[in-house]
Amino acid sequence: MAPQQNIPPAANVLGTIGTILWCIQTIPQIWTNWRTKKTEGLPGSMMYLWALCGVPFGAYNVVQRFNYPLQIQPQVFMALCLVNWCQILFYNNKWAIWKAILIGLANAAAFAGVEAALVLTLRPLYDAGKSAGILVVGIFAAILLAAGLLPPYGELWKRRGRVIGINFVFLSMDWFGAFFSLMSLAAQNTFDVLGGVLYIVCIILETGIFLSHIIWLLRTRKLRKEAAAEGKTFDDIAAEHEEQGMSFKFAERKRSKQNKEKRTGLETGNTRRDEDLKGLQQRPAADAGPESGAEGTHCDASALESEMSEEVKNVAHPIDRVDKI
């Protein structure tokens, strides 16, 4: 595609709206993280991949001389995603605040340097009509953007469709930011297909997150209504089922590693218990001694099992023995 020339006013207006939304989109999420002091449900990989996406995304827009709002957009997007990522390191991973800030600044500097190198390298080639390099960069940006929206789907699977930790104001602003940016590309003299695909991927995947939570709300509406009548929340009901060891169809799915460890622990405990029971059952009755008429004792099977559960019941049965000389 030839460099963009004479950008129509409509494209600049739509691009400006998209840029403003993407400039402030993560502020609600940053505020939520700070207010709750936790980032559970907000994947760190999502924010880091999005921040990393800003490097090829920014180079792609700058090299092709898109309207100025679209050139600024990836830079702000990258910076705000890094802020969210640092919050995750601090609140969820329990990093020291100075360490989280330092690693965030180091990544920002590295990203800026790589993007500048890409622009300086690819712009002369692009102006000369060689667009293969910038096409590869654009494809890489689209892949990173899509990959960044996949970790939330892992959280949705874990919680059976429920969205936790992601601020819906942030998600809505991100959706509309992608939408207006897409419209900005459509308003240009020439529509950039790859850039359009990038925004469309973002819109589709974020729509899926919205729909997932809406479906979860519909499926749990009766349960949540009953819980509210008792002055409880959905999480209270889930916790009660877990404490009582009762199955709950909306319980969080555990990771396969955790399930394996739990299953292994139960099997190991049952094996040891069976071995101990067997040993106790085979234990011979102790001789009473040299005195005539002494009594031996033994425990029945139910008493042995009670003993293993720390509720010992000793039932003694006298056995008459006559010593013969």
N, C-alpha and C positions, 0 to 999 in steps of 0.2 A: 504494500500500500504506500502511496506517495505521502510525504509529510503533509500534515493538515495545514491548509492555508485559508485565510478569511473565515474564521470561526463565526457562525451565525450567532446573533444575540441570544436566541432561544437556547442554544446549546450552553452558552455561558451561564444563563440564569438557572437552568436545570442542574448543570454541573455544580453551581454555587450552592444550591439547596442540598444536593447530595453530599457535598464537602462539609457543609455546616453540620449536617446530621452525623456524619462520620467523625467530625472533630469533637463532638460532645457526646457521642453515643455511649462510650464506656464510662462516662462520669457517674451515671446512676449505679453502674456495677461497682465502680471504685468506692462510691459512698456506701453501698450495701456491704461491701467487704469490710470497710472501716467500722461501720456501725455495729455489725454483728460479730466482728473480730473472728470470723471464720470464712472459709471458702469451700466448704464441703459441697460437692456436686459441680463445682466449676473446675474443669480439668486444666491443669497447668500446661499440658501438651497442646491444648487448644489455643491458648493465648500465645505460647511461644511460636507455634507454627504460623499463627496469624502475623506476629511481629516479623518473623522471617520472610513471610510472603510479601511484606512491604518492600523488600529489597528488589526482587525482580519486577514486582508490580510497579514500583516507582520508576525504575529504569525504563520499563516498557512505555509508560505514559510520557516521560520526559523526552526520550529519544524521538518519539513520533510527534512531538510538539502538540499534544492534546491541549484543550483549553486550560488556562492556568489553574482553575479550581481542581481539575482532575490531576494536574501535576503535583499539587500540594497535598491532595487527599491521602495518598499512600504514606507520606512522611508522618502526618499526624496520626494516622491509623496505626502505624508501626510503633510510634512513641507511646501511645495510650495502651496498646496491648502489652508493651514491656512493663508499664506501671502495674497493670493487673497481674502480670506474671510475677513481679517482685512481691506483690501482696500475697500471692499464693505461697511463695517461698517463706515468707515471714509468718503468716497465720497458720498455714496447713503443715508445712514442712519444718516449722519451728526454727528457721534460720535466725541468726542475730540480725537486727535491722541494718547495721552498717554493712554486713556481708551481703545482704539482699540488694541494697542500694548499689554497692560497688560492682556486683556482678551484672546488675541492670545497666549501669553506665558503660561498663566494658563492652557489653553486647551492643548497645546503641552506637558506640564509636566504631565497632567492627562492621556493623551493618551499613553505617553511613559511608565508610571507606570502600566497601565492596560495591555499593550502589554507584558511587562517584566513578570508580574504575570502569564499571559496566557502561555508564553513559559516555565517558570519554573514549572508550574503545569502540562501542557500537554506533555512535552517532555518525562518524565519518563514513562508515560502511553503509549505513542506512541511507544517508544522503547520496551515496554513489549508486544507489539502486540495489544494493545487496541486503535483502531483508531476512535471510535465513537465520542470522544470529539473533535478531530481535524476536523472531518467531519462536525460537527455542526458549528464550527468556520468558516470553508471554505464556507459553505452555507450562513452564515450570511454575510460574506464579499461580496459574489456575489450579495446578495439582496441589500446591501448598495450601491454597485457600480451601479447597474441597477437603483435604486431609485434616485441616484444623477443625472442621465441623463434624468429623467422624467421632472423636472422643466423647462428645455429649451423647451420642447415640449409645455408647457403652454404658453411660450413666443411666440412660433411659431404660435399657435392658435390665440393668441391675435393680432398678426401682419399679419395674413393670409399667413403664410409660410415664412415670411421674417426674416432673422437672424440679430439681432441688438446687439451690445455690445460684441459679441464673436469674438475673433481674429481667423481668419481662419488658420494662421500659427500655432497657438497653437493647434487648433483642428486637423490639419493635423499631427503634431508631435505626438499628443496623439494617433491618429489612428495607425500610423506606430509603435509607441512604443508598443501598444497592439499586433500588428501583429508580430513583431519580437520576443516579449516575448512568443507568442503562438508557433512560430516556434522553439524557444528554448526548450519549453516543448516537442515538437514533436521529437527533436533531442536527447533527453535523452533516457536512456536505457528503461525506462518505462514512458509512457505518463500518466500524472496526469489529469484525466477527469474533476474533479471539477475546478482545476486551469485553464484548457483549456476553460471550460464554462465561467469562469469569464472574460477572454480576449475576447471570442467570443461575449458575451453580449455587451461589450464595443464597439467592432468593428461595430456590427449591429446598435446599437442606434446612434452612431456618423455618420454612413453612412446615416441614416435617416435624420439627421440635414443637411448634405450636400445636399441631394436630395431635401429637402424641399426648401432650398434657390434657388437652380437651377431652380426648377419649378416656384418659384415666379418671378425670373428674366425673364423667358420665357413668363409668363403671363403679365408682365408689360413692356415688351420691347417696344411696340408701344407708350405707355404713356410716358415712360422715354425718348424716342427719341424725341417726340413732346415737352416735357418740356425742353430738352437740346437745341432745336432749338430756344426756346424763352429765353434762358439764365437762366432757372430755374432748380430746382431739383425736384425729386419725392416728397420730403417732402414739398416743396413750394406749389405744386399742391394740396396736401392733406390738407395743412393749409388753402388755399384759399377756398376749398369746405366747410371746417368746419366753417370758418368765415361767409360764405354766407348762411349757413344752408342747403347746397345742399347735396344730397346723393352721396356717393363715394364708389364704390364697393370694393376698396382696403383700406378703412379707418380702423383704428385700432378698434378692438372689445373692448367694454367697459365691465368692470366687472359687474356681475348681480346686485351687491349692488349699484354701481354707476348708472346703468340704472334705478333701482327701485327708488332711491332718485330723479333722474331727472324727472321721470314720475310722482312721487308723488308731486313734486314741481309744475309741469305744471297743474296737476289736481286741486291742491289747489288754484293756481292762477286763473284758469278758473272759479272755483266755487265762489270765492270771487268777481270776476268781474261780473258774472251773478247776484249775490245777490245785488251788488251795482246798476246794471242797473235796476233791478226790483224795487228797492227802489226808484230810481229816477223817473221811469215811473209812479209809484203810488203816487208820491208827488202831492198834490192838488195845483191848481193855487192859488197864494196868492191874497187875496182881495186887491184891490187898495186903499180902505179907504172910508171915508164917502162922498167924493166928487162925484158928478154925472159925468158919462162919463169916470170914471177911467178905466185904462187898466190893464188887467192881462197878465201874460206871461207864456208860457210853451215851452218846447223843444221837437222837434220831435225825433223819434227813432234814426235817423242817427246822430243827434247832440249829443245824449246821449252816443252813442258808441265812437264818436270822443272825447267826454269829458274824457272817461275812458282811451283813448290813448294819453292824454295830448294835443289834438288838438281840443279845444272847439270851437264849432260853435253855437252861440245862434241865433235862428231864432224866432223872436217874432211875434205873430199873434194877432192883436187887437180884443178884444171881447167887443162889445157894451153892456152895461148894464144900465138898467133904474131902478132907485130906486123908488118904489111906496110906498106911505104912506097910 
